[in-house]
Amino acid sequence: MIPPVANRFVAGEELDEALDHVADVNDRDVGGILNLLGEHYHERAPADEDADAYLRLIDGIAERSLEASVSVKPSQIGIDLPTNAFAENLEQIVTHAKSHDVFVWVDMEDHTTTDTTLDAVCNQAQRYPHGVGLAIQANLKRTREDLERLAEVPAGVRLVKGAYDEPESVAYQEKAVVDEMYEEYLEFLFREFDQGVAVGSHDPAMLSHAKSLHDTYGTPFEIQMLMGVREDAQYDLAEEYDVYQYAPYGPKWLQYFYRRIRERKKNALFALRAVLGI
């Protein structure tokens, strides 16, 4: 059983719990983005098992007619394996999702996997136009080139600031610089993309900038925020904009939180502040 502190950020251990959570937020005009917890598999069997779990998740979303998409981590479905597991599993998931009219987001992990992830998503987008999207990190110095490439591909883009501790050689380190790049890349997306723009941020300044860009360019967009973080703001924003809540679920919730806290100590403070509402 998930304790109260973690329960705020995880939509249950079982599939039905996750689907129930999405149904609840749907009742408040917020969509769901479901992610099965699990990552960095170094054997094919667990990667294939999680890929199969995503097929069942897609079935559940379709059967209950939920306003929801799925979000997959590349290392969860085989990107760390010396085989074609990642590309094969992603194709299986996207193909199944397309047949059920469910959108597939692909999370972006550390910079060493960016090229492989980008290639795989672009390939699937050509096969299934507007059926798949990719998270792009504003802190990476290569991001402008990646966005220019994606502008020519029928794929969605979720712009995030970036959560990984990347080396200075590939990523901006100062928060002010990352914020500046985020705003610049947002403007590029609203100017160059006619659809598929997702603003992945809790930062009121970035959300305000996105609203202004929408007024200027008229580009459709959605706001994506995490379960358990500024949820009141999510429901308020949903009165005027398309809002989706990223909700992880699954029995691996303990490992997920422990690993996040160990990787970056400030995540512990972030979680505490979110729980206390400060």
N, C-alpha and C positions, 0 to 999 in steps of 0.2 A: 504494500500500500504506500502511495506517495504521501509524504508528510506535508503539512500545510504550507511551509515555506516553498518547497519545490512545486507543490500543486498549483501555485499561482502561475508558474511559468511552463508547466507541462500539462498537456491535455489528456492525461491518463496513460495507463500502461497498455490497454487493449484497444483494438481497432474501434469497437463499438463506442467506447468512451470518447475517443477522438471525434468520431462522427457526431455524437451527441453534443460535444462542445461546439462544433461548427454549426449545428442546427440552432444552438442557443444564440450564438453571435449573429447568425443570419436573421434571427428574429429582431435584432437591433440594427439591421441593414448593413452589417459588416460581413464581408466574405471571409473565407478561410483559406490558408495555404498550409497544407499538412505535410509535415516532414517526419518520417520514421527515423528515430534515433539510431545511429550506427555509423561507423566510419573507419577508414584505414584497415581494411581487411587485406591480408596477405595470402589468402587462400581463396580458391574459386568458389567453394561450396557456400560459405556465408554470403558472398557477394550475390550469388544466384538466388539464395534464399530471400535476401532482402529485395531483390528485383521482383521475385514472385509476390512478396508481400505488397509491393506497390501495385501490382496488378489487382490484388484483392481490394486494396484501398480505392483504386479507381472504380472498381465495381460497386463498392459501397457508396461512394459519392454519387454515382449515376443512379443507383437503385433508389436512393433517398432524395434525388433531385436537389442536391445541395449546391449552393453557390460557393464553389471551392475548386482549388487547383492543388497540385502536389509539387513538392520541391525536393530534389534529389541531390545528395552529395556524391560527387564523382568517386571519392575514395570508398564510398559505401558499395558501389556496384562494380568495382574492379579496376580503377585507374592505376592503382599501385601494383597490379599484376603484370607479369611479362607476357601477356596474352592479349587477345582482342576482347576480353571480358567486358570492359567498360563500354566500348562502342556497341557491342552486341546487346548488352543489357539495356543500354539507353534506347536503342532502336526498338527493342521489345516493349519498353514502357511507353515510349512516345506513340508507337503504332497502336497499342491498346487504348491509350488515352484518347487519341484522335477518333477512334471508333466510338467512343463514349462522350465525345465533345467535352473533354476535360483537358485543361491546359497544364503543361509540364514546365516548371521552372528548374533550372540547374544551378545549384549553388556554386560559387567560386571559392576554391581553397587557396593554399599558399601559391606563391608566384611560380614555383617549379612545375605546376600543373596547368598553367594558364593556356599555353598553346594547344595542348591536347584537348582540354575542355572546350576551348573556342572552336577548334576544328570539328569536333564531334557535334556541337550544337548547330553550327552553320550547315553541316551535312544534313542533319535532321530537319532543319528549317527549310531547306530546299526540297526535301521529300514531303514535308507536311507544313506548308506555309502558315505562319501565325498560330502554330500549334505548340511552340516551344519558345522559352525565353532563358536568358542568362543573366546572372548577377555580375556586374562589373564594378571594380573597386577604384574609387577616386584617388586613393593614396598611391597607386602604382604609376610610375613615370611613363609607362607604355600605354596608358589608357586612351589617350586621344587617338592613337593609331588603331586601337581595337574598336573604338566607337565608329571611326570612319569606315572600317571594314564592315561592321554590323549595319551601317546605314544602307548598305547595298543588299542586305539579307532580310527576308521576311520573318524576323525573329523579334521577340520582345526583349527589352533591356530593363533590368532592375539596377538602378544606380545606388550603391552603398559607399560609405566612407572607407571601409576596410577594417577588418577585425584582427588581422594577423600581424605579428611582430616581424615585419619584413626588413631586410638589410637596407641601409641608406643608399646602396648602389642601385636599388630598383624602386625604392619607395620614398615619398616625402615623409619626414619625421615630425615636422611642426604642425600642430593642430590648425593654426591659422592658415597655413599653406594648403592643407588638405581641404579646409572649408572653402578657400578661394577656388581650388580646382573643382570641387564639387559643384559650386555655383556655375563655373564656366562650362563644365560638362553638361549640366542640366540645360543650359541655354542651347548647347549644340543639339541635345536630344529633342527639345521642343521645336527647334528650327528645322531639323533635318528628318525627323521621324514623323510619319503621319499617324502612327498608332503604336501601341506596345510600349509606352513609357511608364515605368514604375518608379516612384520616388521612395526609396527604402531609407527612411530617416525618422527619428523622433525629434530632431532639432527644429524648434519653432521657426528659426531664421530660414532654414532650408525649405520648410513647408511654405512659408510666406513667399519665398522666391519662386517656388514652383507655381503657386497660385497666380503670381504676377505674370510669369511666362505664359501660363495658360490664357490669361486675358489678352496677352499680346499676340500669340500665335494661334490660339484656338485648338491646339493639339490635345486630343483626349489623353488622360493620364489617370493613374491610380496611386494611392498612398498605401505603402506597406509598412506595418509596424509589428513589433513583437508582442506575443501574448504576455500579459502581466506588466507591460510597460506603458504608462500613460493611457490606460484603457478608457478613462473618461474622455480624454481628448479624441480617441478613436471614434467613440460613439457620437461626439459632437461634430467631428469632421464629416461623418457619414451622412449627416443631414444635408450636406451640399455636394460632397465629392464621393467618388468610389474609393472605399477603404477596405483593405484586406489585412487580416491578422495572421502572422506567421506563427503556427502552433505546432511545436514538436510533440511527439508522443512515443510510447514504447517502453518496454521493460529495461532498457539501457539508460534510463534517466539518471541513475546515480553516477555511473561512470562519466556521463556527459557533464554534469555539474562539477564533479571532482576535477576532471581534466581541464575544464574552462578556468576554474579558479587557480589551479596550479600553473597554467600557461601564463595567465595575466592576473596578478594580484588585484589589480583595480577592478576586475570583474566581481570580486567578493564585495567590495565597497558599493559597486553599482547595484548588485542584487539587494544588499542591505538597504540602500537608499530607496530602491523601488518598493520594497516591502513596507518600509516605514513611511513612504510617501513624502520623502524630503529631497 
